[in-house]
Amino acid sequence: MHYKETPFGFEYGDVKISRFFSDDKKGWVTIGLETSKHNRDKNTEIQIYVTKTGKIRIHDRRGEWKKPL
């Protein structure tokens, strides 16, 4: 299995996990998940936004993923 550390994350197999944006003062971070089928070149990467209180929001190119009712 391929493993490589990058400046803002790591690659493991077909997935690349990176910190896209963060704000230490406000305490939030946006993490990106890219694979050969979901990546920035195709604008299909998955973005995970985490607040300082632990709330998680997941987005892709179609918008935010909503929890099923």
N, C-alpha and C positions, 0 to 999 in steps of 0.2 A: 504494500500500500504506500502510495506517495505521501510524504509529509515534508512541508517546508514552512519555516517561519518567514513572515513578510514584515515590512516596517510597521504596519498597522493591524496585523492579524496573523492568519496562517492558512495554509492549504492542506487539505487532508483528502486524499483520493480525488474525486471529481468536484469537491466543494472548496470554495475560497471564502473565508470569513474575514471581514475587514471592518474596522471602525471608520465610518464615513464622516460623522460629525460628532462633536461633544461640546459640552459647556460645563466646566468644573464648578463655576460659581453657582449656576442654577441646578446642576446635578443631573443632567440628562445626557443620553448617548443614543446615536443611531448606528446600528450595526447592519452591514450588508451581507447577504448570502448569495453567492453566485455559483452556478454550475454550468455545464456545457449547454443545458437547455434554458437556463434562467441566468442571463448575464447583462451587464451594462451595455455592451455593444448592441444588443437587441432591445435594450430598454425593458428587460423582463426580470431584472434582479428583484429579490425580495428584501425589503428593508424592515428592520425591527427597531422600534423606538421604545426606549425604556426611561421612565421618569425616576426621580430620586426616591419616590415613595414605592417604586416597584411596579407601577402600572405599565403594561405592555400593549403596544399597538403594532400591528403587522400590516404592511402595505406592499402592493405590487403595482404594476403599471395601470391596472384597472381601479385602483383606489384601496381604501382600508378594508381589511378582512373583518367582518362582523361575526360575533359569536352567535351561533344559531339559537333561536328562542325555544 
